Amino acid sequence: MTLTSFQTVALAALVVYFGRYLKSKIHFIEKYNLPSPVIGGFVVAIVISFLKSQGLFEIHFNKAFEESLMIAFFASVGYSASLRLLKEGGRAVVFFLLLTICGLILQILAGIGAAKMMGLHPLMGVLTGAVSLTGGPGTALAFGPSFEAAGVEGASAIGLTTAMGGIVLGGLVGTPLATYLINKRRLKETHLHTQQQHDDSHFLKSFPGRDLLLHVLALVFIMGIGTTLSSWISSLQITLPVYIGSMIIAAVVRNIEDVKPVFKIKSEWIEEIGGVALTLFIAMAIMSLRLEELRHAALPIIVFLVLQAILVAVTAIGPAFWVAGKDYEASVMSAGYVGFMMGTTANAMANMSSLAQRYGPAPKAFLVIPLVGSCFIDFFNAALVTFCLNLFGR
């Protein structure tokens, strides 16, 4: 059976609803903030792979819209890279960003070293580290084809599985680690404090039609110029994900708008549009994964996850805690660091919200972590991963 491009998108939409249903019914999924399209898509991929292995049913997808959805999301990420916000965040944001970049480099070096020790392709260590953990499911799926072309067989499936494991570990490690710091150093007396939970839904806001159209057109314009830039860079024989150009152009437009708001593009609207694109992209990419490619990768994935979890935990309890100020807010930021270095910014927010509910508010942490985890580190991650692809790719 072969689905058309529109039928494939329609199925992806159903997969998202299915994932949201599972998330509402299964406490484990909700507790560790596993994304709805990841859960729904993975279940559907398992069913499709099983039916195919039994010779009962086979389905082929036309994923003509997949690349466009991916580019739209990363363009929205690029638009969040505001130098004005970085300046407003002050020294705390700058120092924590520098620390995170160092942690990212260590993540890459540790992954490459472990891959070589196990006799695997060096890029396997990059894929199961910076790409899947700091980058998250979306980055893992976006870079998957490039890693497969560079010699890592089944990169998309391996990257996604690692990302899911990282999300779970980020929740399991982050909050207990911060609790240990708070109790050991007696940073703040325990008291109950209620705080509204972070909602990662991309479908709750409504937009006036005309303004929504203008923001969609702006994003499409950025994507058009950005893909042209990517094509030009690729013509220089540089391996580059197709979305990088759009991230760069979006960042340029954002910082021009910050100085002189000609088009009056609101970042939160661009973020919402990009969030919808990401949701559909992930669902579409995951439901079409060839899970049989994971047969020989299970043990290496476990080894990489344990190694990276230890590295991130040590960095969080040491350098991250020290750089953040060695106080209560620093402990909360350490939990956030574990969240986004092992999973997603939503993970980081969930970790910090849990601590804030029990120990009290941490306003600096809730300013610094989203800026570093969702606005700036993706740029450095993409640049470092691209460098590794060009260095180790065949």
NUZA-164066 format. One record per residue (C-alpha): z, y, x. Coordinates in nm, 3 decimals. Layout:
BEGIN
<<Z, Y, X>>
...
END
This chain:
BEGIN
<<0.000, 0.000, 0.000>>
<<-0.094, 0.344, 0.135>>
<<0.062, 0.667, 0.008>>
<<-0.117, 1.001, 0.014>>
<<0.039, 1.299, 0.190>>
<<0.178, 1.439, -0.136>>
<<0.310, 1.100, -0.244>>
<<0.483, 1.068, 0.094>>
<<0.655, 1.406, 0.048>>
<<0.753, 1.308, -0.307>>
<<0.910, 0.985, -0.180>>
<<1.092, 1.185, 0.090>>
<<1.238, 1.405, -0.184>>
<<1.361, 1.097, -0.371>>
<<1.511, 0.968, -0.045>>
<<1.711, 1.292, -0.011>>
<<1.848, 1.259, -0.365>>
<<1.932, 0.895, -0.294>>
<<2.117, 0.996, 0.023>>
<<2.313, 1.263, -0.164>>
<<2.410, 1.002, -0.424>>
<<2.533, 0.761, -0.156>>
<<2.723, 1.043, 0.013>>
<<2.902, 1.124, -0.313>>
<<3.000, 0.760, -0.368>>
<<3.092, 0.639, -0.017>>
<<3.394, 0.812, 0.140>>
<<3.303, 0.715, 0.499>>
<<2.970, 0.897, 0.476>>
<<3.131, 1.210, 0.332>>
<<3.420, 1.205, 0.577>>
<<3.201, 1.199, 0.887>>
<<2.947, 1.442, 0.745>>
<<2.645, 1.215, 0.785>>
<<2.337, 1.408, 0.660>>
<<2.198, 1.296, 0.324>>
<<1.835, 1.255, 0.440>>
<<1.951, 1.046, 0.736>>
<<2.152, 0.808, 0.516>>
<<1.892, 0.778, 0.243>>
<<1.603, 0.748, 0.486>>
<<1.776, 0.485, 0.696>>
<<1.852, 0.266, 0.395>>
<<1.492, 0.289, 0.275>>
<<1.364, 0.214, 0.628>>
<<1.583, -0.098, 0.644>>
<<1.449, -0.221, 0.308>>
<<1.087, -0.154, 0.405>>
<<1.130, -0.325, 0.743>>
<<1.291, -0.629, 0.580>>
<<1.015, -0.664, 0.320>>
<<0.752, -0.630, 0.591>>
<<0.919, -0.893, 0.813>>
<<0.920, -1.136, 0.520>>
<<0.554, -1.072, 0.447>>
<<0.638, -0.951, 0.096>>
<<0.535, -0.587, 0.105>>
<<0.398, -0.332, 0.350>>
<<0.365, 0.041, 0.301>>
<<0.176, 0.302, 0.502>>
<<0.258, 0.672, 0.493>>
<<0.029, 0.970, 0.530>>
<<0.255, 1.214, 0.714>>
<<0.018, 1.509, 0.725>>
<<0.297, 1.752, 0.634>>
<<0.554, 1.616, 0.878>>
<<0.459, 1.833, 1.175>>
<<0.443, 2.150, 0.964>>
<<0.790, 2.086, 0.822>>
<<0.927, 2.026, 1.171>>
<<0.774, 2.347, 1.306>>
<<0.909, 2.546, 1.009>>
<<1.262, 2.426, 1.084>>
<<1.251, 2.503, 1.455>>
<<1.099, 2.843, 1.382>>
<<1.402, 2.914, 1.163>>
<<1.625, 2.806, 1.452>>
<<1.440, 3.045, 1.680>>
<<1.495, 3.327, 1.433>>
<<1.871, 3.278, 1.462>>
<<1.867, 3.362, 1.835>>
<<1.981, 3.722, 1.805>>
<<2.086, 3.898, 2.124>>
<<2.270, 4.148, 1.907>>
<<2.488, 3.872, 1.763>>
<<2.545, 3.738, 2.114>>
<<2.665, 4.082, 2.222>>
<<2.882, 4.122, 1.913>>
<<3.044, 3.787, 1.984>>
<<3.163, 3.932, 2.312>>
<<3.271, 3.755, 2.626>>
<<3.401, 3.454, 2.434>>
<<3.053, 3.363, 2.311>>
<<2.889, 3.425, 2.649>>
<<3.144, 3.222, 2.845>>
<<3.145, 2.937, 2.596>>
<<2.764, 2.932, 2.595>>
<<2.760, 2.911, 2.977>>
<<3.010, 2.626, 2.963>>
<<2.800, 2.447, 2.703>>
<<2.488, 2.481, 2.918>>
<<2.679, 2.324, 3.209>>
<<2.795, 2.046, 2.974>>
<<2.436, 1.992, 2.865>>
<<2.320, 1.958, 3.225>>
<<2.599, 1.706, 3.292>>
<<2.495, 1.517, 2.979>>
<<2.140, 1.490, 3.112>>
<<2.243, 1.392, 3.465>>
<<2.489, 1.130, 3.340>>
<<2.226, 0.982, 3.111>>
<<1.962, 0.964, 3.384>>
<<2.211, 0.806, 3.626>>
<<2.319, 0.544, 3.373>>
<<1.958, 0.464, 3.284>>
<<1.868, 0.407, 3.648>>
<<2.174, 0.183, 3.698>>
<<2.062, -0.031, 3.403>>
<<1.703, -0.045, 3.529>>
<<1.571, 0.164, 3.239>>
<<1.329, 0.454, 3.230>>
<<1.513, 0.775, 3.338>>
<<1.398, 0.945, 3.019>>
<<1.597, 0.687, 2.821>>
<<1.909, 0.862, 2.948>>
<<1.776, 1.202, 2.843>>
<<1.677, 1.072, 2.499>>
<<2.018, 0.918, 2.430>>
<<2.200, 1.223, 2.563>>
<<2.075, 1.580, 2.529>>
<<1.799, 1.500, 2.280>>
<<1.989, 1.285, 2.030>>
<<2.346, 1.411, 2.074>>
<<2.332, 1.783, 2.145>>
<<2.000, 1.804, 1.963>>
<<2.092, 1.585, 1.667>>
<<1.869, 1.378, 1.434>>
<<1.606, 1.648, 1.386>>
<<1.552, 1.701, 1.759>>
<<1.551, 1.326, 1.824>>
<<1.275, 1.272, 1.570>>
<<1.081, 1.578, 1.688>>
<<1.085, 1.472, 2.054>>
<<1.036, 1.101, 1.977>>
<<0.655, 1.097, 2.004>>
<<0.667, 1.287, 2.335>>
<<0.913, 1.035, 2.481>>
<<0.704, 0.743, 2.355>>
<<0.397, 0.896, 2.522>>
<<0.602, 0.934, 2.841>>
<<0.691, 0.562, 2.848>>
<<1.004, 0.514, 2.633>>
<<0.912, 0.248, 2.378>>
<<1.054, 0.301, 2.028>>
<<1.190, 0.644, 2.123>>
<<1.209, 0.776, 1.766>>
<<1.413, 0.483, 1.636>>
<<1.637, 0.479, 1.944>>
<<1.692, 0.854, 1.924>>
<<1.781, 0.846, 1.556>>
<<2.022, 0.554, 1.596>>
<<2.193, 0.729, 1.887>>
<<2.217, 1.052, 1.687>>
<<2.384, 0.874, 1.397>>
<<2.631, 0.706, 1.633>>
<<2.700, 1.044, 1.793>>
<<2.774, 1.207, 1.457>>
<<3.032, 0.939, 1.378>>
<<3.189, 0.957, 1.726>>
<<3.194, 1.338, 1.712>>
<<3.413, 1.316, 1.402>>
<<3.630, 1.036, 1.537>>
<<3.698, 1.204, 1.873>>
<<3.697, 1.580, 1.806>>
<<3.985, 1.631, 1.564>>
<<4.232, 1.384, 1.725>>
<<4.162, 1.537, 2.065>>
<<4.241, 1.889, 1.939>>
<<4.550, 1.761, 1.758>>
<<4.671, 1.612, 2.088>>
<<4.628, 1.950, 2.260>>
<<4.809, 2.136, 1.982>>
<<5.104, 1.896, 1.976>>
<<5.137, 1.850, 2.351>>
<<5.129, 2.222, 2.426>>
<<5.307, 2.322, 2.103>>
<<5.036, 2.579, 2.041>>
<<5.121, 2.642, 1.680>>
<<5.376, 2.515, 1.433>>
<<5.231, 2.292, 1.167>>
<<5.188, 2.450, 0.827>>
<<4.958, 2.396, 0.535>>
<<4.666, 2.628, 0.496>>
<<4.380, 2.590, 0.255>>
<<4.031, 2.691, 0.353>>
<<3.707, 2.638, 0.170>>
<<3.512, 2.348, 0.314>>
<<3.182, 2.418, 0.482>>
<<2.898, 2.317, 0.250>>
<<2.588, 2.197, 0.431>>
<<2.369, 2.197, 0.122>>
<<2.045, 2.387, 0.156>>
<<1.983, 2.410, -0.217>>
<<2.266, 2.624, -0.354>>
<<2.128, 2.975, -0.315>>
<<1.869, 3.127, -0.543>>
<<1.616, 3.386, -0.432>>
<<1.423, 3.652, -0.622>>
<<1.061, 3.536, -0.629>>
<<0.901, 3.832, -0.452>>
<<1.150, 3.838, -0.164>>
<<1.131, 3.462, -0.123>>
<<0.753, 3.485, -0.101>>
<<0.777, 3.752, 0.170>>
<<1.014, 3.536, 0.375>>
<<0.794, 3.228, 0.339>>
<<0.491, 3.433, 0.447>>
<<0.685, 3.566, 0.746>>
<<0.779, 3.215, 0.852>>
<<0.421, 3.092, 0.812>>
<<0.296, 3.386, 1.022>>
<<0.549, 3.303, 1.295>>
<<0.439, 2.939, 1.288>>
<<0.073, 3.035, 1.318>>
<<0.127, 3.257, 1.624>>
<<0.375, 3.010, 1.770>>
<<0.148, 2.706, 1.750>>
<<-0.126, 2.912, 1.916>>
<<0.117, 2.990, 2.198>>
<<0.212, 2.622, 2.228>>
<<-0.154, 2.520, 2.249>>
<<-0.215, 2.774, 2.525>>
<<0.086, 2.653, 2.726>>
<<-0.021, 2.290, 2.680>>
<<-0.367, 2.379, 2.816>>
<<-0.189, 2.456, 3.144>>
<<-0.102, 2.082, 3.166>>
<<0.260, 2.140, 3.072>>
<<0.416, 1.882, 2.839>>
<<0.558, 2.084, 2.553>>
<<0.674, 1.999, 2.199>>
<<0.448, 2.176, 1.952>>
<<0.739, 2.367, 1.796>>
<<0.851, 2.549, 2.114>>
<<0.599, 2.829, 2.074>>
<<0.721, 2.898, 1.720>>
<<1.082, 2.911, 1.840>>
<<0.986, 3.168, 2.104>>
<<0.786, 3.387, 1.867>>
<<1.060, 3.367, 1.603>>
<<1.321, 3.480, 1.857>>
<<1.100, 3.771, 1.964>>
<<1.045, 3.879, 1.601>>
<<1.418, 3.849, 1.526>>
<<1.522, 4.072, 1.814>>
<<1.254, 4.328, 1.726>>
<<1.383, 4.328, 1.368>>
<<1.739, 4.377, 1.497>>
<<1.628, 4.695, 1.674>>
<<1.391, 4.825, 1.405>>
<<1.386, 4.632, 1.076>>
<<1.018, 4.682, 0.988>>
<<0.980, 4.374, 0.765>>
<<1.349, 4.348, 0.665>>
<<1.354, 3.970, 0.713>>
<<1.697, 3.828, 0.635>>
<<1.808, 3.558, 0.874>>
<<2.007, 3.368, 0.610>>
<<1.694, 3.332, 0.395>>
<<1.489, 3.207, 0.687>>
<<1.771, 2.961, 0.760>>
<<1.765, 2.831, 0.403>>
<<1.387, 2.782, 0.404>>
<<1.412, 2.608, 0.742>>
<<1.694, 2.390, 0.606>>
<<1.475, 2.267, 0.322>>
<<1.195, 2.192, 0.568>>
<<1.437, 2.002, 0.795>>
<<1.571, 1.796, 0.505>>
<<1.224, 1.679, 0.401>>
<<1.111, 1.629, 0.763>>
<<1.407, 1.406, 0.848>>
<<1.373, 1.202, 0.528>>
<<1.000, 1.153, 0.588>>
<<1.042, 1.064, 0.955>>
<<1.329, 0.821, 0.905>>
<<1.193, 0.627, 0.609>>
<<0.880, 0.549, 0.812>>
<<1.062, 0.433, 1.127>>
<<0.975, 0.095, 1.279>>
<<1.327, -0.041, 1.307>>
<<1.210, -0.363, 1.472>>
<<1.174, -0.154, 1.789>>
<<1.555, -0.147, 1.817>>
<<1.585, -0.518, 1.893>>
<<1.623, -0.476, 2.269>>
<<1.790, -0.135, 2.269>>
<<2.122, -0.205, 2.095>>
<<2.331, -0.266, 2.408>>
<<2.194, 0.032, 2.605>>
<<2.253, 0.261, 2.306>>
<<2.619, 0.152, 2.288>>
<<2.663, 0.205, 2.663>>
<<2.508, 0.551, 2.650>>
<<2.716, 0.652, 2.348>>
<<3.045, 0.545, 2.509>>
<<2.955, 0.717, 2.836>>
<<2.858, 1.042, 2.667>>
<<3.162, 1.038, 2.437>>
<<3.392, 1.010, 2.739>>
<<3.206, 1.288, 2.922>>
<<3.217, 1.524, 2.623>>
<<3.584, 1.447, 2.553>>
<<3.686, 1.516, 2.915>>
<<3.487, 1.842, 2.914>>
<<3.643, 1.947, 2.582>>
<<4.002, 1.875, 2.681>>
<<3.956, 2.040, 3.021>>
<<3.695, 2.310, 3.093>>
<<3.615, 2.395, 2.728>>
<<3.984, 2.437, 2.644>>
<<4.046, 2.647, 2.955>>
<<3.742, 2.872, 2.911>>
<<3.834, 2.933, 2.546>>
<<4.179, 3.060, 2.643>>
<<4.417, 2.759, 2.642>>
<<4.568, 2.863, 2.309>>
<<4.557, 2.734, 1.950>>
<<4.209, 2.874, 1.888>>
<<4.093, 2.711, 2.212>>
<<4.203, 2.371, 2.084>>
<<4.007, 2.425, 1.762>>
<<3.703, 2.530, 1.965>>
<<3.739, 2.211, 2.172>>
<<3.708, 2.008, 1.853>>
<<3.402, 2.212, 1.759>>
<<3.253, 2.153, 2.104>>
<<3.285, 1.777, 2.059>>
<<3.126, 1.808, 1.715>>
<<2.805, 1.980, 1.817>>
<<2.770, 1.815, 2.159>>
<<2.791, 1.471, 1.996>>
<<2.629, 1.546, 1.662>>
<<2.552, 1.863, 1.470>>
<<2.699, 2.205, 1.405>>
<<2.798, 2.077, 1.060>>
<<3.010, 1.818, 1.242>>
<<3.171, 2.092, 1.448>>
<<3.250, 2.294, 1.136>>
<<3.397, 1.987, 0.965>>
<<3.621, 1.918, 1.266>>
<<3.744, 2.277, 1.279>>
<<3.794, 2.303, 0.902>>
<<4.014, 1.995, 0.911>>
<<4.234, 2.153, 1.178>>
<<4.242, 2.492, 1.006>>
<<4.362, 2.334, 0.683>>
<<4.657, 2.177, 0.861>>
<<4.750, 2.427, 1.132>>
<<4.617, 2.761, 1.010>>
<<4.314, 2.990, 1.046>>
<<4.111, 3.016, 1.366>>
<<3.869, 3.308, 1.312>>
<<3.745, 3.328, 1.671>>
<<3.656, 2.959, 1.672>>
<<3.460, 2.996, 1.347>>
<<3.265, 3.283, 1.505>>
<<3.194, 3.136, 1.848>>
<<3.109, 2.774, 1.765>>
<<2.833, 2.840, 1.506>>
<<2.672, 3.102, 1.733>>
<<2.667, 2.870, 2.034>>
<<2.605, 2.542, 1.851>>
<<2.335, 2.646, 1.608>>
<<2.180, 2.963, 1.750>>
<<2.153, 2.946, 2.127>>
<<2.207, 2.601, 2.275>>
<<1.892, 2.460, 2.110>>
<<1.678, 2.691, 2.324>>
<<1.833, 2.572, 2.648>>
<<1.828, 2.211, 2.530>>
<<1.456, 2.225, 2.448>>
<<1.382, 2.386, 2.785>>
<<1.580, 2.129, 2.985>>
<<1.439, 1.833, 2.792>>
<<1.085, 1.964, 2.838>>
<<1.152, 1.998, 3.212>>
<<1.267, 1.635, 3.224>>
<<0.959, 1.519, 3.033>>
<<0.734, 1.687, 3.287>>
<<0.942, 1.555, 3.579>>
<<0.972, 1.190, 3.471>>
<<0.683, 1.145, 3.226>>
<<0.398, 0.921, 3.328>>
END
